[in-house]
Amino acid sequence: MGTRSWEVDLSRSLAKSAGIPLFSTSVSAWFANEPGYLDSAIKQIDQVFAEAAAVAPALLFIDEGRRHSIEG
């Protein structure tokens, strides 16, 4: 895992300042966690949106390219 990007730091700060939960995911993780088929990725997308919606208001951070965790 490389260094975090400024987008991660900004997302964490926004969520903390607003007092809302932060959910983090990435496009590459959607394909890496399953066989790599589009339907598997769509299921993961639906799941993370449902998790965030269940505790709304929440901030959902979607990284378009890198795979990293926002925790820590």
Beta strands, then each sheet from edge to edge (+ up, - down):
strand 1: 22-26
strand 2: 59-63
sheet 1: 1+ 2+
end
